[in-house]
Amino acid sequence: MERSLVLLKPDCVQRRLVGTIISRFEEKAINIIAMKLIQVTPELSKQHYAEHVEKPFYPGLEEFITGAPVVAMVVEGLEVIRVVREMLGATNGLNAAAGTIRGDFSSSRQMNLVHASDGPEASAREIDLYFNEDEICEYTPTLTPWLKAGDE
């Protein structure tokens, strides 16, 4: 099973779309194995977006991500990194296809509701930034045999 960090960003929380977005992941049989509401600090923002800190747009990004709480989650599933990113759609909501989360709920590049890890290395690094190992609760839903074949 693969894991990904997912952040329901401040615009998602403020717009009260948290339940709607979580429902999309659950309906896709993605397992949420950790979740918490947190306030991202400037320090955490700098760690998370380390590759962008020196870029001209970073101050606005930090102001946005620290401006309201986020819901941080660790999700798990088959090819979950790719699957979640496809569910989100293009980064800019104006370019995201209808039926994707951003295509249905976003019309902005920055106010795009959700962050998801873009690869296994980023996933491991980002999960470590937001969660301690004892906050992750692995489990197998009882309906798993009805969602995927035993050899998947």
C-alpha angles and dihedrals in degrees: 000000000000126000134211136183113236123189120195094209129221094270090054092050094044093048090050093237096130095104093044093052094044088051090057091055093046092048088054089054093248109154117228106211099171134020138167141158110238142166109236110226124213088251093054090045090055091050094046095045096033093140090058103042094100095044120103094242095054098092090058091046091052092047089052099046093045094042097088138357123290130207108233118200140176110214127191135197147108109314086345096164092059094037095052093046091051090049089053096052128204117350092243108065090213089063097040118109120248110262093040119103093248092040090055101039112019136069098172141075095224100028091060098134103226140051120200130179113262099212145358095273093048090045094055092045094047095045088053090052094054106029141042115220091249090060092062114090112194115198140151115235112233091235094058093108088060093051103049140009117265093247094054 
